[in-house]
Amino acid sequence: MGQLSFFSAEARQPCVADLAGLLCGPGRAVGFARGRAARIAVPLDERWRGSALVAALGERNVQARVALVPPPAVEEEPRDPEAVDVTEESEPVEVEPPPDVWEVATPFRTDLAGLAAQWGEGGAKLVPPDFTLHGGVLRMWALASGRWAESGYVLGLDPCAPDTHEPLQKALASSGLPATLLKSGGPALRVVGRRRLERLAELVGRAPRGVGERTWPAA
C-alpha cells in the first residue's frame, strides 16, 4: 500500500461520527428523550461481525453489546371446525428454521443524538444532503455488511430504506468509488475493477483482528 490518503481510516482518529457507516448499511438510529439521546442497532447475518463491531465501537469509546435476536413468532392459521382432520394420515412437513440474526446495539447516548437527527426525518431513514464518505465511515460499513461477490466487493444497503440507496451510490462515486446498485440478492452496492478496489482497500485500512481477509476489501 502506498502513501495513505488523508481520507483513509488509518490516517484519521476513530470517532463517533464514523458510526454513520452503520447507517449506510442496515443499521438504524432510534431517538429518546425528545431527541436528546439516541441509540444505534445493527442486524447482522454473521456472528463474527458482532465481535468485530463491538471492538470497533470500543475504539470510538462507544460500549455496545451483541445478542442473538429471536425469530418472530409464527401465528397458526385458524382451523375450519368443519374440516376433516387428517393429521394422523398426513406425512409430517419439515420446516426449515429461520437463519440466525445477530444484533449489535449501543446504549442511548447524547452524543448519538445528532447523528440520529441527520439520518432521520419523520420516522424515515434518509441520507444527509451534505453526506461525505471517508475511511472511518467505510470501515464501519464494511464491518456491518461488506462481502465479496461476483468478482467485486459488495456493501450491503438497508432493504427497509430504499430512498437511501441512490444517494449512497452517489456518495461512493464522489469518493472515487463508482458502484453498481444491485437490487436482486441485495440490495447492495458493488465495487469492481482493480483501481477502484485498491482505492477502497486504502480507505478502509487493514482488516481488524479476527476478520478474515476473504471478507475484507483488497485489490
SEGU-457069 format. One record per residue (C-alpha): residue in three letters; chain; y, z negated, x negated. Coordinates in Angstrom, 2 decimals, padded with zeros to 5 digits, always signed. Layout:
% SEGU-457069
<resn->Ala, chain->A, north->Y, up->Z, east->X> .
...
//
This chain:
% SEGU-457069
<resn->Met, chain->A, north->+000.00, up->+000.00, east->+000.00> .
<resn->Gly, chain->A, north->+003.45, up->+000.95, east->-001.37> .
<resn->Gln, chain->A, north->+006.70, up->-000.92, east->-001.10> .
<resn->Leu, chain->A, north->+006.88, up->-002.94, east->+002.10> .
<resn->Ser, chain->A, north->+009.22, up->-001.77, east->+004.82> .
<resn->Phe, chain->A, north->+011.87, up->-004.22, east->+005.98> .
<resn->Phe, chain->A, north->+010.29, up->-003.88, east->+009.42> .
<resn->Ser, chain->A, north->+006.76, up->-004.80, east->+008.27> .
<resn->Ala, chain->A, north->+005.13, up->-008.10, east->+009.27> .
<resn->Glu, chain->A, north->+004.70, up->-009.20, east->+005.65> .
<resn->Ala, chain->A, north->+008.40, up->-008.68, east->+004.89> .
<resn->Arg, chain->A, north->+009.57, up->-010.81, east->+007.83> .
<resn->Gln, chain->A, north->+009.32, up->-014.51, east->+008.53> .
<resn->Pro, chain->A, north->+006.98, up->-015.15, east->+011.50> .
<resn->Cys, chain->A, north->+008.99, up->-016.25, east->+014.54> .
<resn->Val, chain->A, north->+008.68, up->-016.96, east->+018.25> .
<resn->Ala, chain->A, north->+010.23, up->-013.56, east->+019.08> .
<resn->Asp, chain->A, north->+007.01, up->-011.96, east->+017.75> .
<resn->Leu, chain->A, north->+005.29, up->-013.13, east->+020.95> .
<resn->Ala, chain->A, north->+006.81, up->-010.09, east->+022.63> .
<resn->Gly, chain->A, north->+003.78, up->-008.29, east->+021.19> .
<resn->Leu, chain->A, north->+001.56, up->-010.23, east->+023.58> .
<resn->Leu, chain->A, north->+003.66, up->-008.97, east->+026.48> .
<resn->Cys, chain->A, north->+003.34, up->-005.39, east->+025.22> .
<resn->Gly, chain->A, north->-000.37, up->-005.84, east->+025.85> .
<resn->Pro, chain->A, north->-001.98, up->-007.75, east->+028.72> .
<resn->Gly, chain->A, north->-000.01, up->-010.97, east->+028.23> .
<resn->Arg, chain->A, north->+002.10, up->-012.48, east->+031.00> .
<resn->Ala, chain->A, north->+005.05, up->-014.89, east->+030.88> .
<resn->Val, chain->A, north->+005.44, up->-017.47, east->+033.63> .
<resn->Gly, chain->A, north->+008.69, up->-019.34, east->+034.12> .
<resn->Phe, chain->A, north->+009.05, up->-023.00, east->+035.08> .
<resn->Ala, chain->A, north->+011.83, up->-025.43, east->+036.00> .
<resn->Arg, chain->A, north->+014.15, up->-022.69, east->+037.31> .
<resn->Gly, chain->A, north->+013.79, up->-020.62, east->+034.16> .
<resn->Arg, chain->A, north->+014.45, up->-023.42, east->+031.70> .
<resn->Ala, chain->A, north->+010.93, up->-023.15, east->+030.26> .
<resn->Ala, chain->A, north->+008.07, up->-020.64, east->+030.22> .
<resn->Arg, chain->A, north->+004.54, up->-020.15, east->+029.01> .
<resn->Ile, chain->A, north->+002.60, up->-017.07, east->+027.91> .
<resn->Ala, chain->A, north->-001.05, up->-016.43, east->+028.80> .
<resn->Val, chain->A, north->-003.13, up->-013.54, east->+027.45> .
<resn->Pro, chain->A, north->-006.51, up->-012.44, east->+028.87> .
<resn->Leu, chain->A, north->-008.86, up->-011.27, east->+026.12> .
<resn->Asp, chain->A, north->-012.09, up->-009.29, east->+026.14> .
<resn->Glu, chain->A, north->-013.50, up->-010.77, east->+022.91> .
<resn->Arg, chain->A, north->-013.80, up->-014.33, east->+021.66> .
<resn->Trp, chain->A, north->-012.59, up->-013.58, east->+018.12> .
<resn->Arg, chain->A, north->-009.21, up->-012.54, east->+019.45> .
<resn->Gly, chain->A, north->-008.69, up->-016.04, east->+020.82> .
<resn->Ser, chain->A, north->-009.23, up->-017.76, east->+017.48> .
<resn->Ala, chain->A, north->-007.06, up->-015.21, east->+015.67> .
<resn->Leu, chain->A, north->-004.24, up->-015.53, east->+018.17> .
<resn->Val, chain->A, north->-004.28, up->-019.33, east->+018.16> .
<resn->Ala, chain->A, north->-003.93, up->-019.19, east->+014.36> .
<resn->Ala, chain->A, north->-001.15, up->-016.58, east->+014.54> .
<resn->Leu, chain->A, north->+000.72, up->-018.63, east->+017.13> .
<resn->Gly, chain->A, north->+000.35, up->-021.70, east->+014.95> .
<resn->Glu, chain->A, north->+002.09, up->-019.80, east->+012.12> .
<resn->Arg, chain->A, north->+005.00, up->-019.46, east->+014.54> .
<resn->Asn, chain->A, north->+004.92, up->-023.20, east->+015.40> .
<resn->Val, chain->A, north->+003.55, up->-022.49, east->+018.87> .
<resn->Gln, chain->A, north->+000.49, up->-024.51, east->+019.82> .
<resn->Ala, chain->A, north->-001.99, up->-022.73, east->+022.10> .
<resn->Arg, chain->A, north->-005.48, up->-023.11, east->+023.49> .
<resn->Val, chain->A, north->-008.29, up->-020.66, east->+024.08> .
<resn->Ala, chain->A, north->-010.65, up->-021.05, east->+027.02> .
<resn->Leu, chain->A, north->-013.25, up->-019.08, east->+028.92> .
<resn->Val, chain->A, north->-011.89, up->-018.02, east->+032.30> .
<resn->Pro, chain->A, north->-014.45, up->-018.46, east->+035.09> .
<resn->Pro, chain->A, north->-015.22, up->-015.29, east->+037.06> .
<resn->Pro, chain->A, north->-013.73, up->-015.09, east->+040.55> .
<resn->Ala, chain->A, north->-015.95, up->-016.34, east->+043.33> .
<resn->Val, chain->A, north->-017.67, up->-013.61, east->+045.32> .
<resn->Glu, chain->A, north->-017.48, up->-014.11, east->+049.07> .
<resn->Glu, chain->A, north->-020.59, up->-013.22, east->+051.01> .
<resn->Glu, chain->A, north->-020.18, up->-010.79, east->+053.86> .
<resn->Pro, chain->A, north->-020.70, up->-012.35, east->+057.29> .
<resn->Arg, chain->A, north->-024.14, up->-011.62, east->+058.66> .
<resn->Asp, chain->A, north->-024.71, up->-009.97, east->+062.01> .
<resn->Pro, chain->A, north->-026.62, up->-012.53, east->+064.14> .
<resn->Glu, chain->A, north->-028.45, up->-009.69, east->+065.90> .
<resn->Ala, chain->A, north->-029.56, up->-008.04, east->+062.69> .
<resn->Val, chain->A, north->-033.22, up->-008.20, east->+061.76> .
<resn->Asp, chain->A, north->-033.89, up->-010.46, east->+058.79> .
<resn->Val, chain->A, north->-035.98, up->-008.53, east->+056.29> .
<resn->Thr, chain->A, north->-035.18, up->-010.69, east->+053.30> .
<resn->Glu, chain->A, north->-038.81, up->-011.53, east->+052.60> .
<resn->Glu, chain->A, north->-039.85, up->-007.88, east->+052.61> .
<resn->Ser, chain->A, north->-036.94, up->-006.59, east->+050.50> .
<resn->Glu, chain->A, north->-037.04, up->-006.43, east->+046.73> .
<resn->Pro, chain->A, north->-034.52, up->-008.67, east->+045.00> .
<resn->Val, chain->A, north->-031.38, up->-006.87, east->+043.84> .
<resn->Glu, chain->A, north->-030.33, up->-007.60, east->+040.29> .
<resn->Val, chain->A, north->-026.62, up->-008.19, east->+039.97> .
<resn->Glu, chain->A, north->-025.05, up->-007.95, east->+036.53> .
<resn->Pro, chain->A, north->-022.85, up->-010.93, east->+035.71> .
<resn->Pro, chain->A, north->-019.19, up->-010.03, east->+035.05> .
<resn->Pro, chain->A, north->-018.21, up->-009.82, east->+031.36> .
<resn->Asp, chain->A, north->-016.71, up->-012.92, east->+029.79> .
<resn->Val, chain->A, north->-012.93, up->-013.08, east->+029.86> .
<resn->Trp, chain->A, north->-011.20, up->-015.39, east->+027.42> .
<resn->Glu, chain->A, north->-007.62, up->-016.53, east->+027.67> .
<resn->Val, chain->A, north->-005.12, up->-017.85, east->+025.18> .
<resn->Ala, chain->A, north->-002.29, up->-019.82, east->+026.75> .
<resn->Thr, chain->A, north->+000.72, up->-021.63, east->+025.37> .
<resn->Pro, chain->A, north->+002.23, up->-024.74, east->+026.95> .
<resn->Phe, chain->A, north->+005.54, up->-024.49, east->+028.80> .
<resn->Arg, chain->A, north->+008.30, up->-024.34, east->+026.19> .
<resn->Thr, chain->A, north->+012.05, up->-023.98, east->+026.40> .
<resn->Asp, chain->A, north->+012.11, up->-021.50, east->+023.50> .
<resn->Leu, chain->A, north->+009.95, up->-019.08, east->+025.51> .
<resn->Ala, chain->A, north->+012.32, up->-019.02, east->+028.49> .
<resn->Gly, chain->A, north->+014.50, up->-016.29, east->+027.00> .
<resn->Leu, chain->A, north->+011.50, up->-014.07, east->+026.29> .
<resn->Ala, chain->A, north->+010.22, up->-014.53, east->+029.84> .
<resn->Ala, chain->A, north->+013.63, up->-013.66, east->+031.28> .
<resn->Gln, chain->A, north->+013.88, up->-010.50, east->+029.16> .
<resn->Trp, chain->A, north->+010.44, up->-009.28, east->+030.26> .
<resn->Gly, chain->A, north->+010.58, up->-010.18, east->+033.94> .
<resn->Glu, chain->A, north->+012.65, up->-009.34, east->+036.96> .
<resn->Gly, chain->A, north->+011.78, up->-010.38, east->+040.50> .
<resn->Gly, chain->A, north->+008.21, up->-011.18, east->+039.51> .
<resn->Ala, chain->A, north->+007.68, up->-007.74, east->+037.92> .
<resn->Lys, chain->A, north->+006.94, up->-007.24, east->+034.23> .
<resn->Leu, chain->A, north->+009.44, up->-004.89, east->+032.58> .
<resn->Val, chain->A, north->+010.23, up->-003.83, east->+029.02> .
<resn->Pro, chain->A, north->+013.73, up->-004.94, east->+027.94> .
<resn->Pro, chain->A, north->+016.11, up->-001.94, east->+027.73> .
<resn->Asp, chain->A, north->+017.03, up->-002.68, east->+024.11> .
<resn->Phe, chain->A, north->+013.47, up->-003.48, east->+023.00> .
<resn->Thr, chain->A, north->+012.66, up->-002.61, east->+019.38> .
<resn->Leu, chain->A, north->+009.23, up->-002.84, east->+017.78> .
<resn->His, chain->A, north->+008.80, up->-004.33, east->+014.32> .
<resn->Gly, chain->A, north->+005.85, up->-005.52, east->+012.26> .
<resn->Gly, chain->A, north->+005.60, up->-009.02, east->+013.69> .
<resn->Val, chain->A, north->+005.53, up->-007.77, east->+017.27> .
<resn->Leu, chain->A, north->+002.99, up->-005.04, east->+016.43> .
<resn->Arg, chain->A, north->+000.82, up->-007.58, east->+014.64> .
<resn->Met, chain->A, north->+000.58, up->-009.76, east->+017.74> .
<resn->Trp, chain->A, north->-000.04, up->-006.70, east->+019.91> .
<resn->Ala, chain->A, north->-002.92, up->-005.59, east->+017.67> .
<resn->Leu, chain->A, north->-004.46, up->-009.06, east->+017.78> .
<resn->Ala, chain->A, north->-004.28, up->-009.15, east->+021.57> .
<resn->Ser, chain->A, north->-005.60, up->-005.68, east->+022.42> .
<resn->Gly, chain->A, north->-005.87, up->-003.39, east->+019.39> .
<resn->Arg, chain->A, north->-009.04, up->-001.48, east->+018.52> .
<resn->Trp, chain->A, north->-010.34, up->+001.76, east->+017.05> .
<resn->Ala, chain->A, north->-011.31, up->+004.52, east->+019.47> .
<resn->Glu, chain->A, north->-011.61, up->+008.31, east->+019.37> .
<resn->Ser, chain->A, north->-010.55, up->+008.67, east->+015.71> .
<resn->Gly, chain->A, north->-007.37, up->+006.72, east->+016.32> .
<resn->Tyr, chain->A, north->-006.04, up->+003.21, east->+016.70> .
<resn->Val, chain->A, north->-005.51, up->+002.08, east->+020.28> .
<resn->Leu, chain->A, north->-003.08, up->-000.57, east->+021.52> .
<resn->Gly, chain->A, north->-004.07, up->-001.82, east->+024.96> .
<resn->Leu, chain->A, north->-001.49, up->-002.00, east->+027.75> .
<resn->Asp, chain->A, north->-001.21, up->-004.19, east->+030.83> .
<resn->Pro, chain->A, north->-003.08, up->-002.45, east->+033.69> .
<resn->Cys, chain->A, north->-001.13, up->-004.55, east->+036.19> .
<resn->Ala, chain->A, north->+002.27, up->-003.42, east->+034.85> .
<resn->Pro, chain->A, north->+002.29, up->+000.40, east->+034.84> .
<resn->Asp, chain->A, north->+006.10, up->+000.51, east->+034.61> .
<resn->Thr, chain->A, north->+005.83, up->-000.83, east->+031.04> .
<resn->His, chain->A, north->+003.61, up->+001.99, east->+029.73> .
<resn->Glu, chain->A, north->+006.10, up->+004.80, east->+029.15> .
<resn->Pro, chain->A, north->+008.88, up->+002.53, east->+027.78> .
<resn->Leu, chain->A, north->+006.40, up->+001.11, east->+025.25> .
<resn->Gln, chain->A, north->+005.32, up->+004.64, east->+024.33> .
<resn->Lys, chain->A, north->+008.99, up->+005.47, east->+023.64> .
<resn->Ala, chain->A, north->+009.43, up->+002.26, east->+021.64> .
<resn->Leu, chain->A, north->+006.45, up->+003.20, east->+019.46> .
<resn->Ala, chain->A, north->+007.87, up->+006.68, east->+018.90> .
<resn->Ser, chain->A, north->+011.22, up->+005.15, east->+017.87> .
<resn->Ser, chain->A, north->+009.31, up->+003.11, east->+015.27> .
<resn->Gly, chain->A, north->+007.85, up->+006.27, east->+013.76> .
<resn->Leu, chain->A, north->+004.58, up->+005.99, east->+015.67> .
<resn->Pro, chain->A, north->+004.30, up->+008.71, east->+018.32> .
<resn->Ala, chain->A, north->+001.33, up->+007.82, east->+020.52> .
<resn->Thr, chain->A, north->-000.67, up->+009.34, east->+023.33> .
<resn->Leu, chain->A, north->-000.78, up->+007.48, east->+026.63> .
<resn->Leu, chain->A, north->-004.39, up->+007.01, east->+027.73> .
<resn->Lys, chain->A, north->-004.94, up->+006.24, east->+031.39> .
<resn->Ser, chain->A, north->-008.72, up->+006.53, east->+031.66> .
<resn->Gly, chain->A, north->-010.64, up->+003.81, east->+029.85> .
<resn->Gly, chain->A, north->-007.35, up->+002.07, east->+029.22> .
<resn->Pro, chain->A, north->-004.54, up->+002.01, east->+029.83> .
<resn->Ala, chain->A, north->-003.59, up->+002.20, east->+026.18> .
<resn->Leu, chain->A, north->-001.50, up->+003.97, east->+023.56> .
<resn->Arg, chain->A, north->-003.44, up->+005.82, east->+020.86> .
<resn->Val, chain->A, north->-002.03, up->+006.48, east->+017.40> .
<resn->Val, chain->A, north->-003.72, up->+009.26, east->+015.40> .
<resn->Gly, chain->A, north->-003.04, up->+011.04, east->+012.11> .
<resn->Arg, chain->A, north->-003.19, up->+009.75, east->+008.56> .
<resn->Arg, chain->A, north->+000.54, up->+009.30, east->+008.05> .
<resn->Arg, chain->A, north->+001.03, up->+007.53, east->+011.36> .
<resn->Leu, chain->A, north->-001.93, up->+005.24, east->+010.74> .
<resn->Glu, chain->A, north->-000.57, up->+004.46, east->+007.27> .
<resn->Arg, chain->A, north->+002.74, up->+003.59, east->+008.88> .
<resn->Leu, chain->A, north->+001.03, up->+001.35, east->+011.45> .
<resn->Ala, chain->A, north->-001.07, up->-000.39, east->+008.76> .
<resn->Glu, chain->A, north->+002.07, up->-001.02, east->+006.71> .
<resn->Leu, chain->A, north->+003.91, up->-002.51, east->+009.67> .
<resn->Val, chain->A, north->+001.18, up->-004.89, east->+010.87> .
<resn->Gly, chain->A, north->+000.20, up->-006.08, east->+007.37> .
<resn->Arg, chain->A, north->-003.18, up->-007.24, east->+006.14> .
<resn->Ala, chain->A, north->-005.90, up->-008.32, east->+008.55> .
<resn->Pro, chain->A, north->-005.81, up->-012.06, east->+009.28> .
<resn->Arg, chain->A, north->-008.69, up->-014.23, east->+008.12> .
<resn->Gly, chain->A, north->-011.70, up->-013.83, east->+010.40> .
<resn->Val, chain->A, north->-010.58, up->-010.44, east->+011.74> .
<resn->Gly, chain->A, north->-012.88, up->-007.60, east->+010.74> .
<resn->Glu, chain->A, north->-011.39, up->-004.57, east->+009.03> .
<resn->Arg, chain->A, north->-013.10, up->-002.36, east->+011.60> .
<resn->Thr, chain->A, north->-010.84, up->-003.78, east->+014.31> .
<resn->Trp, chain->A, north->-007.62, up->-003.73, east->+012.28> .
<resn->Pro, chain->A, north->-005.21, up->-000.82, east->+011.68> .
<resn->Ala, chain->A, north->-005.86, up->+001.13, east->+008.48> .
<resn->Ala, chain->A, north->-005.17, up->+004.62, east->+007.17> .
//
